[in-house]
Amino acid sequence: MSTDLIKENDLIFLILDHRRRWLIPVKSGGSFHTHKGIIEFNDIIGQNYGT
């Protein structure tokens, strides 16, 4: 079992395309919005990196 799980206050690197990339902190209850949709941080906390 992997111990490398996303947790609150971790930095995640989101890549939308070759020009749009973000390094953002994960906050419980927070979200990140783009024109492609919304990423709810509560949905990714506890997930493995790269999923």
PDBQT receptor file of N, H, CA, C and O in Angstrom, charges set to zero:
ATOM      1  N   MET A   1       0.852  -1.183   0.000  1.00  0.00    +0.000 N 
ATOM      2  CA  MET A   1       0.000   0.000   0.000  1.00  0.00    +0.000 C 
ATOM      3  C   MET A   1       0.892   1.239   0.000  1.00  0.00    +0.000 C 
ATOM      4  O   MET A   1       1.876   1.307   0.737  1.00  0.00    +0.000 OA
ATOM      5  N   SER A   2       0.546   2.197  -0.818  1.00  0.00    +0.000 N 
ATOM      6  H   SER A   2      -0.253   2.142  -1.417  1.00  0.00    +0.000 HD
ATOM      7  CA  SER A   2       1.342   3.414  -0.941  1.00  0.00    +0.000 C 
ATOM      8  C   SER A   2       1.101   4.343   0.245  1.00  0.00    +0.000 C 
ATOM      9  O   SER A   2      -0.025   4.502   0.715  1.00  0.00    +0.000 OA
ATOM     10  N   THR A   3       2.183   4.948   0.711  1.00  0.00    +0.000 N 
ATOM     11  H   THR A   3       3.098   4.819   0.329  1.00  0.00    +0.000 HD
ATOM     12  CA  THR A   3       2.053   5.941   1.778  1.00  0.00    +0.000 C 
ATOM     13  C   THR A   3       2.142   7.346   1.206  1.00  0.00    +0.000 C 
ATOM     14  O   THR A   3       2.146   8.326   1.952  1.00  0.00    +0.000 OA
ATOM     15  N   ASP A   4       2.215   7.448  -0.117  1.00  0.00    +0.000 N 
ATOM     16  H   ASP A   4       2.212   6.652  -0.723  1.00  0.00    +0.000 HD
ATOM     17  CA  ASP A   4       2.362   8.740  -0.789  1.00  0.00    +0.000 C 
ATOM     18  C   ASP A   4       0.991   9.249  -1.238  1.00  0.00    +0.000 C 
ATOM     19  O   ASP A   4       0.699   9.318  -2.432  1.00  0.00    +0.000 OA
ATOM     20  N   LEU A   5       0.163   9.600  -0.262  1.00  0.00    +0.000 N 
ATOM     21  H   LEU A   5       0.400   9.543   0.708  1.00  0.00    +0.000 HD
ATOM     22  CA  LEU A   5      -1.196  10.052  -0.539  1.00  0.00    +0.000 C 
ATOM     23  C   LEU A   5      -1.281  11.569  -0.445  1.00  0.00    +0.000 C 
ATOM     24  O   LEU A   5      -0.516  12.202   0.284  1.00  0.00    +0.000 OA
ATOM     25  N   ILE A   6      -2.209  12.138  -1.182  1.00  0.00    +0.000 N 
ATOM     26  H   ILE A   6      -2.830  11.624  -1.774  1.00  0.00    +0.000 HD
ATOM     27  CA  ILE A   6      -2.446  13.580  -1.130  1.00  0.00    +0.000 C 
ATOM     28  C   ILE A   6      -3.136  13.906   0.185  1.00  0.00    +0.000 C 
ATOM     29  O   ILE A   6      -4.121  13.269   0.559  1.00  0.00    +0.000 OA
ATOM     30  N   LYS A   7      -2.607  14.904   0.881  1.00  0.00    +0.000 N 
ATOM     31  H   LYS A   7      -1.807  15.422   0.577  1.00  0.00    +0.000 HD
ATOM     32  CA  LYS A   7      -3.224  15.342   2.132  1.00  0.00    +0.000 C 
ATOM     33  C   LYS A   7      -3.344  16.865   2.145  1.00  0.00    +0.000 C 
ATOM     34  O   LYS A   7      -2.747  17.556   1.320  1.00  0.00    +0.000 OA
ATOM     35  N   GLU A   8      -4.114  17.365   3.081  1.00  0.00    +0.000 N 
ATOM     36  H   GLU A   8      -4.599  16.803   3.752  1.00  0.00    +0.000 HD
ATOM     37  CA  GLU A   8      -4.318  18.811   3.167  1.00  0.00    +0.000 C 
ATOM     38  C   GLU A   8      -2.980  19.530   3.318  1.00  0.00    +0.000 C 
ATOM     39  O   GLU A   8      -2.080  19.057   4.012  1.00  0.00    +0.000 OA
ATOM     40  N   ASN A   9      -2.867  20.666   2.667  1.00  0.00    +0.000 N 
ATOM     41  H   ASN A   9      -3.598  21.051   2.103  1.00  0.00    +0.000 HD
ATOM     42  CA  ASN A   9      -1.686  21.536   2.635  1.00  0.00    +0.000 C 
ATOM     43  C   ASN A   9      -0.560  21.026   1.743  1.00  0.00    +0.000 C 
ATOM     44  O   ASN A   9       0.475  21.683   1.632  1.00  0.00    +0.000 OA
ATOM     45  N   ASP A  10      -0.736  19.862   1.101  1.00  0.00    +0.000 N 
ATOM     46  H   ASP A  10      -1.576  19.327   1.191  1.00  0.00    +0.000 HD
ATOM     47  CA  ASP A  10       0.235  19.427   0.091  1.00  0.00    +0.000 C 
ATOM     48  C   ASP A  10       0.114  20.331  -1.124  1.00  0.00    +0.000 C 
ATOM     49  O   ASP A  10      -0.949  20.892  -1.390  1.00  0.00    +0.000 OA
ATOM     50  N   LEU A  11       1.200  20.468  -1.854  1.00  0.00    +0.000 N 
ATOM     51  H   LEU A  11       2.064  20.012  -1.638  1.00  0.00    +0.000 HD
ATOM     52  CA  LEU A  11       1.162  21.168  -3.135  1.00  0.00    +0.000 C 
ATOM     53  C   LEU A  11       0.917  20.147  -4.235  1.00  0.00    +0.000 C 
ATOM     54  O   LEU A  11       1.550  19.091  -4.266  1.00  0.00    +0.000 OA
ATOM     55  N   ILE A  12      -0.006  20.466  -5.136  1.00  0.00    +0.000 N 
ATOM     56  H   ILE A  12      -0.520  21.323  -5.111  1.00  0.00    +0.000 HD
ATOM     57  CA  ILE A  12      -0.253  19.601  -6.288  1.00  0.00    +0.000 C 
ATOM     58  C   ILE A  12       0.024  20.398  -7.558  1.00  0.00    +0.000 C 
ATOM     59  O   ILE A  12      -0.158  21.615  -7.601  1.00  0.00    +0.000 OA
ATOM     60  N   PHE A  13       0.460  19.696  -8.572  1.00  0.00    +0.000 N 
ATOM     61  H   PHE A  13       0.608  18.708  -8.537  1.00  0.00    +0.000 HD
ATOM     62  CA  PHE A  13       0.792  20.303  -9.861  1.00  0.00    +0.000 C 
ATOM     63  C   PHE A  13      -0.255  19.850 -10.864  1.00  0.00    +0.000 C 
ATOM     64  O   PHE A  13      -0.296  18.676 -11.234  1.00  0.00    +0.000 OA
ATOM     65  N   LEU A  14      -1.104  20.774 -11.308  1.00  0.00    +0.000 N 
ATOM     66  H   LEU A  14      -1.071  21.728 -11.007  1.00  0.00    +0.000 HD
ATOM     67  CA  LEU A  14      -2.157  20.467 -12.272  1.00  0.00    +0.000 C 
ATOM     68  C   LEU A  14      -1.719  20.930 -13.651  1.00  0.00    +0.000 C 
ATOM     69  O   LEU A  14      -1.233  22.049 -13.817  1.00  0.00    +0.000 OA
ATOM     70  N   ILE A  15      -1.895  20.059 -14.641  1.00  0.00    +0.000 N 
ATOM     71  H   ILE A  15      -2.290  19.150 -14.506  1.00  0.00    +0.000 HD
ATOM     72  CA  ILE A  15      -1.524  20.376 -16.016  1.00  0.00    +0.000 C 
ATOM     73  C   ILE A  15      -2.768  20.245 -16.883  1.00  0.00    +0.000 C 
ATOM     74  O   ILE A  15      -3.362  19.171 -16.971  1.00  0.00    +0.000 OA
ATOM     75  N   LEU A  16      -3.157  21.342 -17.522  1.00  0.00    +0.000 N 
ATOM     76  H   LEU A  16      -2.674  22.215 -17.451  1.00  0.00    +0.000 HD
ATOM     77  CA  LEU A  16      -4.301  21.328 -18.426  1.00  0.00    +0.000 C 
ATOM     78  C   LEU A  16      -3.839  21.116 -19.864  1.00  0.00    +0.000 C 
ATOM     79  O   LEU A  16      -4.418  20.312 -20.595  1.00  0.00    +0.000 OA
ATOM     80  N   ASP A  17      -2.809  21.828 -20.260  1.00  0.00    +0.000 N 
ATOM     81  H   ASP A  17      -2.338  22.480 -19.666  1.00  0.00    +0.000 HD
ATOM     82  CA  ASP A  17      -2.191  21.654 -21.576  1.00  0.00    +0.000 C 
ATOM     83  C   ASP A  17      -0.761  22.175 -21.494  1.00  0.00    +0.000 C 
ATOM     84  O   ASP A  17      -0.271  22.457 -20.401  1.00  0.00    +0.000 OA
ATOM     85  N   HIS A  18      -0.090  22.308 -22.626  1.00  0.00    +0.000 N 
ATOM     86  H   HIS A  18      -0.488  22.079 -23.514  1.00  0.00    +0.000 HD
ATOM     87  CA  HIS A  18       1.322  22.697 -22.594  1.00  0.00    +0.000 C 
ATOM     88  C   HIS A  18       1.558  24.132 -22.119  1.00  0.00    +0.000 C 
ATOM     89  O   HIS A  18       2.692  24.490 -21.799  1.00  0.00    +0.000 OA
ATOM     90  N   ARG A  19       0.520  24.953 -22.067  1.00  0.00    +0.000 N 
ATOM     91  H   ARG A  19      -0.401  24.663 -22.327  1.00  0.00    +0.000 HD
ATOM     92  CA  ARG A  19       0.666  26.341 -21.611  1.00  0.00    +0.000 C 
ATOM     93  C   ARG A  19       0.071  26.596 -20.240  1.00  0.00    +0.000 C 
ATOM     94  O   ARG A  19       0.484  27.533 -19.556  1.00  0.00    +0.000 OA
ATOM     95  N   ARG A  20      -0.872  25.799 -19.831  1.00  0.00    +0.000 N 
ATOM     96  H   ARG A  20      -1.208  25.039 -20.386  1.00  0.00    +0.000 HD
ATOM     97  CA  ARG A  20      -1.584  26.054 -18.574  1.00  0.00    +0.000 C 
ATOM     98  C   ARG A  20      -1.239  24.996 -17.534  1.00  0.00    +0.000 C 
ATOM     99  O   ARG A  20      -1.629  23.832 -17.634  1.00  0.00    +0.000 OA
ATOM    100  N   ARG A  21      -0.485  25.453 -16.521  1.00  0.00    +0.000 N 
ATOM    101  H   ARG A  21      -0.169  26.398 -16.439  1.00  0.00    +0.000 HD
ATOM    102  CA  ARG A  21      -0.037  24.596 -15.430  1.00  0.00    +0.000 C 
ATOM    103  C   ARG A  21      -0.111  25.390 -14.136  1.00  0.00    +0.000 C 
ATOM    104  O   ARG A  21       0.176  26.586 -14.110  1.00  0.00    +0.000 OA
ATOM    105  N   TRP A  22      -0.496  24.717 -13.072  1.00  0.00    +0.000 N 
ATOM    106  H   TRP A  22      -0.729  23.745 -13.093  1.00  0.00    +0.000 HD
ATOM    107  CA  TRP A  22      -0.640  25.394 -11.784  1.00  0.00    +0.000 C 
ATOM    108  C   TRP A  22      -0.041  24.544 -10.674  1.00  0.00    +0.000 C 
ATOM    109  O   TRP A  22      -0.180  23.321 -10.677  1.00  0.00    +0.000 OA
ATOM    110  N   LEU A  23       0.621  25.188  -9.735  1.00  0.00    +0.000 N 
ATOM    111  H   LEU A  23       0.735  26.181  -9.733  1.00  0.00    +0.000 HD
ATOM    112  CA  LEU A  23       1.091  24.567  -8.503  1.00  0.00    +0.000 C 
ATOM    113  C   LEU A  23       0.263  25.189  -7.386  1.00  0.00    +0.000 C 
ATOM    114  O   LEU A  23       0.407  26.373  -7.081  1.00  0.00    +0.000 OA
ATOM    115  N   ILE A  24      -0.599  24.387  -6.782  1.00  0.00    +0.000 N 
ATOM    116  H   ILE A  24      -0.716  23.425  -7.029  1.00  0.00    +0.000 HD
ATOM    117  CA  ILE A  24      -1.553  24.940  -5.820  1.00  0.00    +0.000 C 
ATOM    118  C   ILE A  24      -1.600  24.093  -4.546  1.00  0.00    +0.000 C 
ATOM    119  O   ILE A  24      -1.393  22.881  -4.600  1.00  0.00    +0.000 OA
ATOM    120  N   PRO A  25      -1.872  24.729  -3.397  1.00  0.00    +0.000 N 
ATOM    121  CA  PRO A  25      -2.011  23.977  -2.147  1.00  0.00    +0.000 C 
ATOM    122  C   PRO A  25      -3.420  23.388  -2.032  1.00  0.00    +0.000 C 
ATOM    123  O   PRO A  25      -4.406  24.015  -2.419  1.00  0.00    +0.000 OA
ATOM    124  N   VAL A  26      -3.488  22.184  -1.499  1.00  0.00    +0.000 N 
ATOM    125  H   VAL A  26      -2.687  21.675  -1.185  1.00  0.00    +0.000 HD
ATOM    126  CA  VAL A  26      -4.772  21.509  -1.295  1.00  0.00    +0.000 C 
ATOM    127  C   VAL A  26      -5.325  21.931   0.061  1.00  0.00    +0.000 C 
ATOM    128  O   VAL A  26      -4.674  21.746   1.089  1.00  0.00    +0.000 OA
ATOM    129  N   LYS A  27      -6.519  22.491   0.060  1.00  0.00    +0.000 N 
ATOM    130  H   LYS A  27      -7.048  22.641  -0.775  1.00  0.00    +0.000 HD
ATOM    131  CA  LYS A  27      -7.191  22.908   1.288  1.00  0.00    +0.000 C 
ATOM    132  C   LYS A  27      -8.520  22.164   1.398  1.00  0.00    +0.000 C 
ATOM    133  O   LYS A  27      -9.300  22.135   0.446  1.00  0.00    +0.000 OA
ATOM    134  N   SER A  28      -8.773  21.568   2.550  1.00  0.00    +0.000 N 
ATOM    135  H   SER A  28      -8.139  21.591   3.323  1.00  0.00    +0.000 HD
ATOM    136  CA  SER A  28     -10.026  20.859   2.769  1.00  0.00    +0.000 C 
ATOM    137  C   SER A  28     -11.205  21.801   2.535  1.00  0.00    +0.000 C 
ATOM    138  O   SER A  28     -11.229  22.915   3.058  1.00  0.00    +0.000 OA
ATOM    139  N   GLY A  29     -12.165  21.357   1.759  1.00  0.00    +0.000 N 
ATOM    140  H   GLY A  29     -12.145  20.452   1.334  1.00  0.00    +0.000 HD
ATOM    141  CA  GLY A  29     -13.338  22.162   1.444  1.00  0.00    +0.000 C 
ATOM    142  C   GLY A  29     -13.131  23.112   0.284  1.00  0.00    +0.000 C 
ATOM    143  O   GLY A  29     -14.074  23.771  -0.156  1.00  0.00    +0.000 OA
ATOM    144  N   GLY A  30     -11.904  23.192  -0.220  1.00  0.00    +0.000 N 
ATOM    145  H   GLY A  30     -11.138  22.658   0.137  1.00  0.00    +0.000 HD
ATOM    146  CA  GLY A  30     -11.598  24.110  -1.318  1.00  0.00    +0.000 C 
ATOM    147  C   GLY A  30     -11.804  23.462  -2.675  1.00  0.00    +0.000 C 
ATOM    148  O   GLY A  30     -12.112  22.275  -2.781  1.00  0.00    +0.000 OA
ATOM    149  N   SER A  31     -11.627  24.276  -3.714  1.00  0.00    +0.000 N 
ATOM    150  H   SER A  31     -11.377  25.241  -3.628  1.00  0.00    +0.000 HD
ATOM    151  CA  SER A  31     -11.763  23.781  -5.078  1.00  0.00    +0.000 C 
ATOM    152  C   SER A  31     -10.923  24.642  -6.013  1.00  0.00    +0.000 C 
ATOM    153  O   SER A  31     -10.485  25.736  -5.655  1.00  0.00    +0.000 OA
ATOM    154  N   PHE A  32     -10.710  24.125  -7.211  1.00  0.00    +0.000 N 
ATOM    155  H   PHE A  32     -11.065  23.237  -7.502  1.00  0.00    +0.000 HD
ATOM    156  CA  PHE A  32      -9.964  24.835  -8.243  1.00  0.00    +0.000 C 
ATOM    157  C   PHE A  32     -10.820  24.846  -9.496  1.00  0.00    +0.000 C 
ATOM    158  O   PHE A  32     -11.291  23.796  -9.933  1.00  0.00    +0.000 OA
ATOM    159  N   HIS A  33     -11.030  26.031 -10.083  1.00  0.00    +0.000 N 
ATOM    160  H   HIS A  33     -10.647  26.884  -9.727  1.00  0.00    +0.000 HD
ATOM    161  CA  HIS A  33     -11.925  26.197 -11.221  1.00  0.00    +0.000 C 
ATOM    162  C   HIS A  33     -11.145  26.510 -12.493  1.00  0.00    +0.000 C 
ATOM    163  O   HIS A  33     -10.237  27.341 -12.484  1.00  0.00    +0.000 OA
ATOM    164  N   THR A  34     -11.504  25.837 -13.587  1.00  0.00    +0.000 N 
ATOM    165  H   THR A  34     -12.241  25.162 -13.594  1.00  0.00    +0.000 HD
ATOM    166  CA  THR A  34     -11.011  26.182 -14.917  1.00  0.00    +0.000 C 
ATOM    167  C   THR A  34     -12.211  26.159 -15.861  1.00  0.00    +0.000 C 
ATOM    168  O   THR A  34     -13.321  25.814 -15.456  1.00  0.00    +0.000 OA
ATOM    169  N   HIS A  35     -11.982  26.525 -17.113  1.00  0.00    +0.000 N 
ATOM    170  H   HIS A  35     -11.081  26.805 -17.442  1.00  0.00    +0.000 HD
ATOM    171  CA  HIS A  35     -13.068  26.465 -18.093  1.00  0.00    +0.000 C 
ATOM    172  C   HIS A  35     -13.443  25.015 -18.420  1.00  0.00    +0.000 C 
ATOM    173  O   HIS A  35     -14.485  24.775 -19.031  1.00  0.00    +0.000 OA
ATOM    174  N   LYS A  36     -12.615  24.055 -18.026  1.00  0.00    +0.000 N 
ATOM    175  H   LYS A  36     -11.769  24.250 -17.530  1.00  0.00    +0.000 HD
ATOM    176  CA  LYS A  36     -12.894  22.632 -18.256  1.00  0.00    +0.000 C 
ATOM    177  C   LYS A  36     -13.707  22.008 -17.132  1.00  0.00    +0.000 C 
ATOM    178  O   LYS A  36     -14.249  20.914 -17.291  1.00  0.00    +0.000 OA
ATOM    179  N   GLY A  37     -13.797  22.694 -15.996  1.00  0.00    +0.000 N 
ATOM    180  H   GLY A  37     -13.357  23.582 -15.867  1.00  0.00    +0.000 HD
ATOM    181  CA  GLY A  37     -14.553  22.150 -14.877  1.00  0.00    +0.000 C 
ATOM    182  C   GLY A  37     -13.943  22.527 -13.539  1.00  0.00    +0.000 C 
ATOM    183  O   GLY A  37     -13.053  23.373 -13.451  1.00  0.00    +0.000 OA
ATOM    184  N   ILE A  38     -14.444  21.879 -12.505  1.00  0.00    +0.000 N 
ATOM    185  H   ILE A  38     -15.167  21.192 -12.576  1.00  0.00    +0.000 HD
ATOM    186  CA  ILE A  38     -14.051  22.178 -11.131  1.00  0.00    +0.000 C 
ATOM    187  C   ILE A  38     -13.434  20.934 -10.505  1.00  0.00    +0.000 C 
ATOM    188  O   ILE A  38     -13.955  19.828 -10.649  1.00  0.00    +0.000 OA
ATOM    189  N   ILE A  39     -12.315  21.128  -9.808  1.00  0.00    +0.000 N 
ATOM    190  H   ILE A  39     -11.891  22.027  -9.691  1.00  0.00    +0.000 HD
ATOM    191  CA  ILE A  39     -11.697  20.052  -9.041  1.00  0.00    +0.000 C 
ATOM    192  C   ILE A  39     -11.966  20.342  -7.574  1.00  0.00    +0.000 C 
ATOM    193  O   ILE A  39     -11.491  21.339  -7.030  1.00  0.00    +0.000 OA
ATOM    194  N   GLU A  40     -12.726  19.468  -6.940  1.00  0.00    +0.000 N 
ATOM    195  H   GLU A  40     -13.112  18.657  -7.382  1.00  0.00    +0.000 HD
ATOM    196  CA  GLU A  40     -13.016  19.597  -5.513  1.00  0.00    +0.000 C 
ATOM    197  C   GLU A  40     -11.886  18.921  -4.743  1.00  0.00    +0.000 C 
ATOM    198  O   GLU A  40     -11.619  17.737  -4.946  1.00  0.00    +0.000 OA
ATOM    199  N   PHE A  41     -11.225  19.661  -3.867  1.00  0.00    +0.000 N 
ATOM    200  H   PHE A  41     -11.442  20.623  -3.702  1.00  0.00    +0.000 HD
ATOM    201  CA  PHE A  41     -10.084  19.112  -3.149  1.00  0.00    +0.000 C 
ATOM    202  C   PHE A  41     -10.470  17.965  -2.226  1.00  0.00    +0.000 C 
ATOM    203  O   PHE A  41      -9.666  17.056  -2.019  1.00  0.00    +0.000 OA
ATOM    204  N   ASN A  42     -11.667  17.980  -1.669  1.00  0.00    +0.000 N 
ATOM    205  H   ASN A  42     -12.320  18.719  -1.837  1.00  0.00    +0.000 HD
ATOM    206  CA  ASN A  42     -12.092  16.865  -0.821  1.00  0.00    +0.000 C 
ATOM    207  C   ASN A  42     -12.146  15.557  -1.607  1.00  0.00    +0.000 C 
ATOM    208  O   ASN A  42     -12.014  14.480  -1.025  1.00  0.00    +0.000 OA
ATOM    209  N   ASP A  43     -12.340  15.642  -2.928  1.00  0.00    +0.000 N 
ATOM    210  H   ASP A  43     -12.447  16.516  -3.401  1.00  0.00    +0.000 HD
ATOM    211  CA  ASP A  43     -12.372  14.437  -3.766  1.00  0.00    +0.000 C 
ATOM    212  C   ASP A  43     -10.988  13.851  -3.995  1.00  0.00    +0.000 C 
ATOM    213  O   ASP A  43     -10.871  12.662  -4.293  1.00  0.00    +0.000 OA
ATOM    214  N   ILE A  44      -9.938  14.652  -3.864  1.00  0.00    +0.000 N 
ATOM    215  H   ILE A  44     -10.033  15.617  -3.622  1.00  0.00    +0.000 HD
ATOM    216  CA  ILE A  44      -8.591  14.133  -4.134  1.00  0.00    +0.000 C 
ATOM    217  C   ILE A  44      -7.765  13.906  -2.870  1.00  0.00    +0.000 C 
ATOM    218  O   ILE A  44      -6.743  13.223  -2.921  1.00  0.00    +0.000 OA
ATOM    219  N   ILE A  45      -8.191  14.467  -1.739  1.00  0.00    +0.000 N 
ATOM    220  H   ILE A  45      -9.022  15.022  -1.698  1.00  0.00    +0.000 HD
ATOM    221  CA  ILE A  45      -7.484  14.195  -0.481  1.00  0.00    +0.000 C 
ATOM    222  C   ILE A  45      -7.625  12.706  -0.176  1.00  0.00    +0.000 C 
ATOM    223  O   ILE A  45      -8.728  12.159  -0.185  1.00  0.00    +0.000 OA
ATOM    224  N   GLY A  46      -6.498  12.065   0.093  1.00  0.00    +0.000 N 
ATOM    225  H   GLY A  46      -5.602  12.510   0.100  1.00  0.00    +0.000 HD
ATOM    226  CA  GLY A  46      -6.486  10.628   0.373  1.00  0.00    +0.000 C 
ATOM    227  C   GLY A  46      -6.220   9.767  -0.850  1.00  0.00    +0.000 C 
ATOM    228  O   GLY A  46      -6.065   8.552  -0.726  1.00  0.00    +0.000 OA
ATOM    229  N   GLN A  47      -6.166  10.376  -2.032  1.00  0.00    +0.000 N 
ATOM    230  H   GLN A  47      -6.292  11.363  -2.132  1.00  0.00    +0.000 HD
ATOM    231  CA  GLN A  47      -5.867   9.645  -3.267  1.00  0.00    +0.000 C 
ATOM    232  C   GLN A  47      -4.358   9.599  -3.487  1.00  0.00    +0.000 C 
ATOM    233  O   GLN A  47      -3.616  10.420  -2.949  1.00  0.00    +0.000 OA
ATOM    234  N   ASN A  48      -3.915   8.628  -4.285  1.00  0.00    +0.000 N 
ATOM    235  H   ASN A  48      -4.518   7.961  -4.722  1.00  0.00    +0.000 HD
ATOM    236  CA  ASN A  48      -2.508   8.549  -4.665  1.00  0.00    +0.000 C 
ATOM    237  C   ASN A  48      -2.180   9.662  -5.639  1.00  0.00    +0.000 C 
ATOM    238  O   ASN A  48      -3.025  10.080  -6.431  1.00  0.00    +0.000 OA
ATOM    239  N   TYR A  49      -0.946  10.140  -5.576  1.00  0.00    +0.000 N 
ATOM    240  H   TYR A  49      -0.259   9.801  -4.933  1.00  0.00    +0.000 HD
ATOM    241  CA  TYR A  49      -0.485  11.104  -6.571  1.00  0.00    +0.000 C 
ATOM    242  C   TYR A  49      -0.510  10.449  -7.950  1.00  0.00    +0.000 C 
ATOM    243  O   TYR A  49      -0.217   9.261  -8.089  1.00  0.00    +0.000 OA
ATOM    244  N   GLY A  50      -0.860  11.233  -8.962  1.00  0.00    +0.000 N 
ATOM    245  H   GLY A  50      -1.098  12.198  -8.849  1.00  0.00    +0.000 HD
ATOM    246  CA  GLY A  50      -0.870  10.741 -10.337  1.00  0.00    +0.000 C 
ATOM    247  C   GLY A  50      -2.149  10.052 -10.756  1.00  0.00    +0.000 C 
ATOM    248  O   GLY A  50      -2.211   9.494 -11.852  1.00  0.00    +0.000 OA
ATOM    249  N   THR A  51      -3.184  10.076  -9.907  1.00  0.00    +0.000 N 
ATOM    250  H   THR A  51      -3.133  10.530  -9.017  1.00  0.00    +0.000 HD
ATOM    251  CA  THR A  51      -4.444   9.414 -10.276  1.00  0.00    +0.000 C 
ATOM    252  C   THR A  51      -5.468  10.423 -10.732  1.00  0.00    +0.000 C 
ATOM    253  O   THR A  51      -6.588  10.052 -11.082  1.00  0.00    +0.000 OA
TER     254      THR A  51
